[in-house]
Amino acid sequence: MVPYTSSMTVALGFNAADFARRPEGFGFLVPKKERRRLVACTWVGTKFSYRVPEDKIVARCFLTASDEPDDAIAAMVTAELQEIAGVTARPRFTRIARWPRSMAQYSVGHAQRIEELEARVGGIPGLHLAGNAYSGIGIPDCIRMGRLAAQKILAG
């Protein structure tokens, strides 16, 4: 069995005019040893320019889920963005999404267990595996696995 943790995303929207200069790069990762609540942050408009108007900046922050109220989470994320990335602007909007039991946690030996599982499943006609418990936790990974399973089903 693959254990899962819960996660959340916090999107903060800013007016670009409130920044001395636009953030550089696609975002950042925060090492565990920093003991921060933020795990990572993406500057959405830099990564996907078509998603954010030129006069706005959106930070999409990732963290481990919490039962804290939304206003406390938003304040904490804003404070950590100030400390880590030097953001001094106040967000114009905040959107919080909670994702219960969404992040597969691969433990030591995961690859070998999946190889064994796939060998066993291979002997059961019509049964195919896809999902973030197997070989990739991201949406593109799940799409890849789903397509592969669909191709196997169609090949019959």
Biotite code that builds the C-alpha atoms (Angstrom):
import biotite.structure as struc

atoms = struc.array([
    struc.Atom([0.000, 0.000, 0.000], chain_id="A", res_id=1, res_name="MET", atom_name="CA", element="C"),
    struc.Atom([1.271, 3.455, -0.884], chain_id="A", res_id=2, res_name="VAL", atom_name="CA", element="C"),
    struc.Atom([0.743, 6.027, 1.881], chain_id="A", res_id=3, res_name="PRO", atom_name="CA", element="C"),
    struc.Atom([-0.648, 9.447, 0.988], chain_id="A", res_id=4, res_name="TYR", atom_name="CA", element="C"),
    struc.Atom([-0.401, 12.880, 2.540], chain_id="A", res_id=5, res_name="THR", atom_name="CA", element="C"),
    struc.Atom([-2.756, 15.785, 2.040], chain_id="A", res_id=6, res_name="SER", atom_name="CA", element="C"),
    struc.Atom([-1.664, 18.990, 0.367], chain_id="A", res_id=7, res_name="SER", atom_name="CA", element="C"),
    struc.Atom([-2.970, 22.414, -0.458], chain_id="A", res_id=8, res_name="MET", atom_name="CA", element="C"),
    struc.Atom([-2.319, 25.168, -2.939], chain_id="A", res_id=9, res_name="THR", atom_name="CA", element="C"),
    struc.Atom([-2.595, 28.852, -2.204], chain_id="A", res_id=10, res_name="VAL", atom_name="CA", element="C"),
    struc.Atom([-2.789, 31.237, -5.146], chain_id="A", res_id=11, res_name="ALA", atom_name="CA", element="C"),
    struc.Atom([-2.017, 34.868, -4.415], chain_id="A", res_id=12, res_name="LEU", atom_name="CA", element="C"),
    struc.Atom([-2.774, 37.524, -7.036], chain_id="A", res_id=13, res_name="GLY", atom_name="CA", element="C"),
    struc.Atom([-0.936, 40.833, -7.141], chain_id="A", res_id=14, res_name="PHE", atom_name="CA", element="C"),
    struc.Atom([-0.891, 43.941, -9.298], chain_id="A", res_id=15, res_name="ASN", atom_name="CA", element="C"),
    struc.Atom([2.407, 43.930, -11.188], chain_id="A", res_id=16, res_name="ALA", atom_name="CA", element="C"),
    struc.Atom([2.688, 47.686, -10.513], chain_id="A", res_id=17, res_name="ALA", atom_name="CA", element="C"),
    struc.Atom([3.035, 46.840, -6.797], chain_id="A", res_id=18, res_name="ASP", atom_name="CA", element="C"),
    struc.Atom([6.377, 45.095, -7.503], chain_id="A", res_id=19, res_name="PHE", atom_name="CA", element="C"),
    struc.Atom([9.667, 46.966, -7.934], chain_id="A", res_id=20, res_name="ALA", atom_name="CA", element="C"),
    struc.Atom([10.479, 44.335, -10.587], chain_id="A", res_id=21, res_name="ARG", atom_name="CA", element="C"),
    struc.Atom([8.823, 41.156, -11.805], chain_id="A", res_id=22, res_name="ARG", atom_name="CA", element="C"),
    struc.Atom([9.908, 37.906, -10.146], chain_id="A", res_id=23, res_name="PRO", atom_name="CA", element="C"),
    struc.Atom([12.633, 36.050, -12.051], chain_id="A", res_id=24, res_name="GLU", atom_name="CA", element="C"),
    struc.Atom([12.467, 32.391, -12.992], chain_id="A", res_id=25, res_name="GLY", atom_name="CA", element="C"),
    struc.Atom([9.561, 29.980, -12.829], chain_id="A", res_id=26, res_name="PHE", atom_name="CA", element="C"),
    struc.Atom([9.483, 29.812, -9.042], chain_id="A", res_id=27, res_name="GLY", atom_name="CA", element="C"),
    struc.Atom([11.343, 28.105, -6.236], chain_id="A", res_id=28, res_name="PHE", atom_name="CA", element="C"),
    struc.Atom([11.531, 25.019, -4.033], chain_id="A", res_id=29, res_name="LEU", atom_name="CA", element="C"),
    struc.Atom([12.035, 25.209, -0.287], chain_id="A", res_id=30, res_name="VAL", atom_name="CA", element="C"),
    struc.Atom([14.349, 22.578, 1.242], chain_id="A", res_id=31, res_name="PRO", atom_name="CA", element="C"),
    struc.Atom([12.972, 20.715, 4.288], chain_id="A", res_id=32, res_name="LYS", atom_name="CA", element="C"),
    struc.Atom([15.904, 21.874, 6.392], chain_id="A", res_id=33, res_name="LYS", atom_name="CA", element="C"),
    struc.Atom([14.551, 25.442, 6.116], chain_id="A", res_id=34, res_name="GLU", atom_name="CA", element="C"),
    struc.Atom([11.593, 24.335, 8.288], chain_id="A", res_id=35, res_name="ARG", atom_name="CA", element="C"),
    struc.Atom([9.103, 26.449, 6.365], chain_id="A", res_id=36, res_name="ARG", atom_name="CA", element="C"),
    struc.Atom([5.448, 25.755, 5.721], chain_id="A", res_id=37, res_name="ARG", atom_name="CA", element="C"),
    struc.Atom([5.891, 26.513, 1.997], chain_id="A", res_id=38, res_name="LEU", atom_name="CA", element="C"),
    struc.Atom([7.209, 23.593, -0.017], chain_id="A", res_id=39, res_name="VAL", atom_name="CA", element="C"),
    struc.Atom([7.332, 25.352, -3.386], chain_id="A", res_id=40, res_name="ALA", atom_name="CA", element="C"),
    struc.Atom([6.053, 28.369, -5.305], chain_id="A", res_id=41, res_name="CYS", atom_name="CA", element="C"),
    struc.Atom([5.418, 28.915, -9.011], chain_id="A", res_id=42, res_name="THR", atom_name="CA", element="C"),
    struc.Atom([5.156, 32.325, -10.664], chain_id="A", res_id=43, res_name="TRP", atom_name="CA", element="C"),
    struc.Atom([2.208, 31.331, -12.844], chain_id="A", res_id=44, res_name="VAL", atom_name="CA", element="C"),
    struc.Atom([2.560, 34.091, -15.458], chain_id="A", res_id=45, res_name="GLY", atom_name="CA", element="C"),
    struc.Atom([6.218, 33.278, -16.033], chain_id="A", res_id=46, res_name="THR", atom_name="CA", element="C"),
    struc.Atom([5.571, 29.581, -16.446], chain_id="A", res_id=47, res_name="LYS", atom_name="CA", element="C"),
    struc.Atom([2.280, 29.975, -18.365], chain_id="A", res_id=48, res_name="PHE", atom_name="CA", element="C"),
    struc.Atom([2.116, 33.495, -19.819], chain_id="A", res_id=49, res_name="SER", atom_name="CA", element="C"),
    struc.Atom([-1.366, 32.968, -21.270], chain_id="A", res_id=50, res_name="TYR", atom_name="CA", element="C"),
    struc.Atom([-2.845, 32.369, -17.793], chain_id="A", res_id=51, res_name="ARG", atom_name="CA", element="C"),
    struc.Atom([-2.077, 35.740, -16.229], chain_id="A", res_id=52, res_name="VAL", atom_name="CA", element="C"),
    struc.Atom([-2.646, 39.246, -17.690], chain_id="A", res_id=53, res_name="PRO", atom_name="CA", element="C"),
    struc.Atom([0.527, 41.286, -18.184], chain_id="A", res_id=54, res_name="GLU", atom_name="CA", element="C"),
    struc.Atom([-0.437, 43.719, -15.409], chain_id="A", res_id=55, res_name="ASP", atom_name="CA", element="C"),
    struc.Atom([-0.826, 40.958, -12.794], chain_id="A", res_id=56, res_name="LYS", atom_name="CA", element="C"),
    struc.Atom([1.449, 38.545, -10.944], chain_id="A", res_id=57, res_name="ILE", atom_name="CA", element="C"),
    struc.Atom([0.155, 35.273, -9.530], chain_id="A", res_id=58, res_name="VAL", atom_name="CA", element="C"),
    struc.Atom([2.087, 33.106, -7.084], chain_id="A", res_id=59, res_name="ALA", atom_name="CA", element="C"),
    struc.Atom([0.849, 29.537, -6.722], chain_id="A", res_id=60, res_name="ARG", atom_name="CA", element="C"),
    struc.Atom([2.218, 28.174, -3.470], chain_id="A", res_id=61, res_name="CYS", atom_name="CA", element="C"),
    struc.Atom([2.278, 24.538, -2.390], chain_id="A", res_id=62, res_name="PHE", atom_name="CA", element="C"),
    struc.Atom([2.258, 23.282, 1.183], chain_id="A", res_id=63, res_name="LEU", atom_name="CA", element="C"),
    struc.Atom([1.236, 20.362, 3.348], chain_id="A", res_id=64, res_name="THR", atom_name="CA", element="C"),
    struc.Atom([-2.441, 20.544, 4.234], chain_id="A", res_id=65, res_name="ALA", atom_name="CA", element="C"),
    struc.Atom([-3.566, 22.152, 7.456], chain_id="A", res_id=66, res_name="SER", atom_name="CA", element="C"),
    struc.Atom([-6.864, 22.478, 9.291], chain_id="A", res_id=67, res_name="ASP", atom_name="CA", element="C"),
    struc.Atom([-6.126, 26.117, 10.021], chain_id="A", res_id=68, res_name="GLU", atom_name="CA", element="C"),
    struc.Atom([-8.692, 28.664, 8.807], chain_id="A", res_id=69, res_name="PRO", atom_name="CA", element="C"),
    struc.Atom([-8.164, 30.127, 5.348], chain_id="A", res_id=70, res_name="ASP", atom_name="CA", element="C"),
    struc.Atom([-7.287, 33.618, 6.662], chain_id="A", res_id=71, res_name="ASP", atom_name="CA", element="C"),
    struc.Atom([-4.497, 32.184, 8.853], chain_id="A", res_id=72, res_name="ALA", atom_name="CA", element="C"),
    struc.Atom([-3.132, 30.147, 5.925], chain_id="A", res_id=73, res_name="ILE", atom_name="CA", element="C"),
    struc.Atom([-3.219, 33.195, 3.612], chain_id="A", res_id=74, res_name="ALA", atom_name="CA", element="C"),
    struc.Atom([-1.393, 35.337, 6.189], chain_id="A", res_id=75, res_name="ALA", atom_name="CA", element="C"),
    struc.Atom([1.272, 32.679, 6.744], chain_id="A", res_id=76, res_name="MET", atom_name="CA", element="C"),
    struc.Atom([1.874, 32.181, 3.005], chain_id="A", res_id=77, res_name="VAL", atom_name="CA", element="C"),
    struc.Atom([2.066, 35.944, 2.448], chain_id="A", res_id=78, res_name="THR", atom_name="CA", element="C"),
    struc.Atom([4.592, 36.268, 5.294], chain_id="A", res_id=79, res_name="ALA", atom_name="CA", element="C"),
    struc.Atom([6.747, 33.421, 3.956], chain_id="A", res_id=80, res_name="GLU", atom_name="CA", element="C"),
    struc.Atom([6.697, 34.929, 0.443], chain_id="A", res_id=81, res_name="LEU", atom_name="CA", element="C"),
    struc.Atom([7.938, 38.165, 1.978], chain_id="A", res_id=82, res_name="GLN", atom_name="CA", element="C"),
    struc.Atom([10.756, 36.393, 3.834], chain_id="A", res_id=83, res_name="GLU", atom_name="CA", element="C"),
    struc.Atom([11.805, 34.015, 1.041], chain_id="A", res_id=84, res_name="ILE", atom_name="CA", element="C"),
    struc.Atom([11.205, 35.998, -2.156], chain_id="A", res_id=85, res_name="ALA", atom_name="CA", element="C"),
    struc.Atom([11.161, 39.575, -0.867], chain_id="A", res_id=86, res_name="GLY", atom_name="CA", element="C"),
    struc.Atom([7.557, 40.150, -1.946], chain_id="A", res_id=87, res_name="VAL", atom_name="CA", element="C"),
    struc.Atom([6.362, 43.349, -0.266], chain_id="A", res_id=88, res_name="THR", atom_name="CA", element="C"),
    struc.Atom([3.119, 43.814, -2.219], chain_id="A", res_id=89, res_name="ALA", atom_name="CA", element="C"),
    struc.Atom([-0.201, 42.919, -0.623], chain_id="A", res_id=90, res_name="ARG", atom_name="CA", element="C"),
    struc.Atom([-2.188, 40.254, -2.453], chain_id="A", res_id=91, res_name="PRO", atom_name="CA", element="C"),
    struc.Atom([-5.328, 41.483, -4.231], chain_id="A", res_id=92, res_name="ARG", atom_name="CA", element="C"),
    struc.Atom([-6.871, 38.017, -3.989], chain_id="A", res_id=93, res_name="PHE", atom_name="CA", element="C"),
    struc.Atom([-6.202, 34.647, -2.414], chain_id="A", res_id=94, res_name="THR", atom_name="CA", element="C"),
    struc.Atom([-7.568, 31.250, -3.503], chain_id="A", res_id=95, res_name="ARG", atom_name="CA", element="C"),
    struc.Atom([-6.986, 28.177, -1.367], chain_id="A", res_id=96, res_name="ILE", atom_name="CA", element="C"),
    struc.Atom([-7.526, 24.611, -2.572], chain_id="A", res_id=97, res_name="ALA", atom_name="CA", element="C"),
    struc.Atom([-7.234, 21.663, -0.197], chain_id="A", res_id=98, res_name="ARG", atom_name="CA", element="C"),
    struc.Atom([-6.330, 18.277, -1.652], chain_id="A", res_id=99, res_name="TRP", atom_name="CA", element="C"),
    struc.Atom([-6.958, 15.489, 0.893], chain_id="A", res_id=100, res_name="PRO", atom_name="CA", element="C"),
    struc.Atom([-4.823, 12.348, 0.535], chain_id="A", res_id=101, res_name="ARG", atom_name="CA", element="C"),
    struc.Atom([-3.493, 13.527, -2.819], chain_id="A", res_id=102, res_name="SER", atom_name="CA", element="C"),
    struc.Atom([0.288, 13.129, -2.632], chain_id="A", res_id=103, res_name="MET", atom_name="CA", element="C"),
    struc.Atom([1.625, 9.597, -2.931], chain_id="A", res_id=104, res_name="ALA", atom_name="CA", element="C"),
    struc.Atom([4.637, 9.037, -0.687], chain_id="A", res_id=105, res_name="GLN", atom_name="CA", element="C"),
    struc.Atom([7.011, 6.555, -2.296], chain_id="A", res_id=106, res_name="TYR", atom_name="CA", element="C"),
    struc.Atom([9.069, 4.700, 0.291], chain_id="A", res_id=107, res_name="SER", atom_name="CA", element="C"),
    struc.Atom([12.365, 2.864, -0.164], chain_id="A", res_id=108, res_name="VAL", atom_name="CA", element="C"),
    struc.Atom([11.835, -0.161, -2.418], chain_id="A", res_id=109, res_name="GLY", atom_name="CA", element="C"),
    struc.Atom([8.817, 1.356, -4.219], chain_id="A", res_id=110, res_name="HIS", atom_name="CA", element="C"),
    struc.Atom([10.173, 0.686, -7.724], chain_id="A", res_id=111, res_name="ALA", atom_name="CA", element="C"),
    struc.Atom([10.755, -2.998, -6.973], chain_id="A", res_id=112, res_name="GLN", atom_name="CA", element="C"),
    struc.Atom([7.264, -3.379, -5.447], chain_id="A", res_id=113, res_name="ARG", atom_name="CA", element="C"),
    struc.Atom([5.694, -1.783, -8.536], chain_id="A", res_id=114, res_name="ILE", atom_name="CA", element="C"),
    struc.Atom([7.657, -4.098, -10.852], chain_id="A", res_id=115, res_name="GLU", atom_name="CA", element="C"),
    struc.Atom([6.351, -7.096, -8.898], chain_id="A", res_id=116, res_name="GLU", atom_name="CA", element="C"),
    struc.Atom([2.797, -5.738, -8.917], chain_id="A", res_id=117, res_name="LEU", atom_name="CA", element="C"),
    struc.Atom([2.906, -5.120, -12.681], chain_id="A", res_id=118, res_name="GLU", atom_name="CA", element="C"),
    struc.Atom([4.191, -8.655, -13.265], chain_id="A", res_id=119, res_name="ALA", atom_name="CA", element="C"),
    struc.Atom([1.278, -10.072, -11.256], chain_id="A", res_id=120, res_name="ARG", atom_name="CA", element="C"),
    struc.Atom([-1.315, -7.801, -12.899], chain_id="A", res_id=121, res_name="VAL", atom_name="CA", element="C"),
    struc.Atom([0.078, -8.715, -16.326], chain_id="A", res_id=122, res_name="GLY", atom_name="CA", element="C"),
    struc.Atom([-1.335, -12.198, -15.817], chain_id="A", res_id=123, res_name="GLY", atom_name="CA", element="C"),
    struc.Atom([-4.905, -10.914, -15.325], chain_id="A", res_id=124, res_name="ILE", atom_name="CA", element="C"),
    struc.Atom([-6.560, -10.136, -18.686], chain_id="A", res_id=125, res_name="PRO", atom_name="CA", element="C"),
    struc.Atom([-8.299, -6.750, -18.824], chain_id="A", res_id=126, res_name="GLY", atom_name="CA", element="C"),
    struc.Atom([-6.748, -5.381, -15.628], chain_id="A", res_id=127, res_name="LEU", atom_name="CA", element="C"),
    struc.Atom([-4.513, -2.328, -16.095], chain_id="A", res_id=128, res_name="HIS", atom_name="CA", element="C"),
    struc.Atom([-3.090, 0.088, -13.533], chain_id="A", res_id=129, res_name="LEU", atom_name="CA", element="C"),
    struc.Atom([-2.896, 3.854, -13.743], chain_id="A", res_id=130, res_name="ALA", atom_name="CA", element="C"),
    struc.Atom([-2.648, 6.545, -11.095], chain_id="A", res_id=131, res_name="GLY", atom_name="CA", element="C"),
    struc.Atom([-0.192, 8.420, -8.935], chain_id="A", res_id=132, res_name="ASN", atom_name="CA", element="C"),
    struc.Atom([0.487, 5.428, -6.665], chain_id="A", res_id=133, res_name="ALA", atom_name="CA", element="C"),
    struc.Atom([2.562, 3.730, -9.358], chain_id="A", res_id=134, res_name="TYR", atom_name="CA", element="C"),
    struc.Atom([5.153, 5.632, -11.382], chain_id="A", res_id=135, res_name="SER", atom_name="CA", element="C"),
    struc.Atom([4.728, 9.382, -11.082], chain_id="A", res_id=136, res_name="GLY", atom_name="CA", element="C"),
    struc.Atom([2.670, 11.654, -8.852], chain_id="A", res_id=137, res_name="ILE", atom_name="CA", element="C"),
    struc.Atom([2.053, 14.563, -11.241], chain_id="A", res_id=138, res_name="GLY", atom_name="CA", element="C"),
    struc.Atom([-0.912, 15.093, -13.541], chain_id="A", res_id=139, res_name="ILE", atom_name="CA", element="C"),
    struc.Atom([1.240, 14.568, -16.669], chain_id="A", res_id=140, res_name="PRO", atom_name="CA", element="C"),
    struc.Atom([2.386, 11.241, -15.170], chain_id="A", res_id=141, res_name="ASP", atom_name="CA", element="C"),
    struc.Atom([-1.212, 10.167, -14.572], chain_id="A", res_id=142, res_name="CYS", atom_name="CA", element="C"),
    struc.Atom([-2.209, 11.170, -18.109], chain_id="A", res_id=143, res_name="ILE", atom_name="CA", element="C"),
    struc.Atom([0.722, 9.167, -19.494], chain_id="A", res_id=144, res_name="ARG", atom_name="CA", element="C"),
    struc.Atom([-0.278, 6.098, -17.461], chain_id="A", res_id=145, res_name="MET", atom_name="CA", element="C"),
    struc.Atom([-3.942, 6.483, -18.443], chain_id="A", res_id=146, res_name="GLY", atom_name="CA", element="C"),
    struc.Atom([-3.050, 6.683, -22.126], chain_id="A", res_id=147, res_name="ARG", atom_name="CA", element="C"),
    struc.Atom([-0.816, 3.642, -21.828], chain_id="A", res_id=148, res_name="LEU", atom_name="CA", element="C"),
    struc.Atom([-3.609, 1.676, -20.113], chain_id="A", res_id=149, res_name="ALA", atom_name="CA", element="C"),
    struc.Atom([-6.078, 2.785, -22.834], chain_id="A", res_id=150, res_name="ALA", atom_name="CA", element="C"),
    struc.Atom([-3.672, 1.643, -25.566], chain_id="A", res_id=151, res_name="GLN", atom_name="CA", element="C"),
    struc.Atom([-3.340, -1.753, -23.891], chain_id="A", res_id=152, res_name="LYS", atom_name="CA", element="C"),
    struc.Atom([-7.115, -2.064, -23.616], chain_id="A", res_id=153, res_name="ILE", atom_name="CA", element="C"),
    struc.Atom([-7.607, -1.157, -27.282], chain_id="A", res_id=154, res_name="LEU", atom_name="CA", element="C"),
    struc.Atom([-4.882, -3.604, -28.311], chain_id="A", res_id=155, res_name="ALA", atom_name="CA", element="C"),
    struc.Atom([-6.968, -6.179, -26.500], chain_id="A", res_id=156, res_name="GLY", atom_name="CA", element="C"),
])
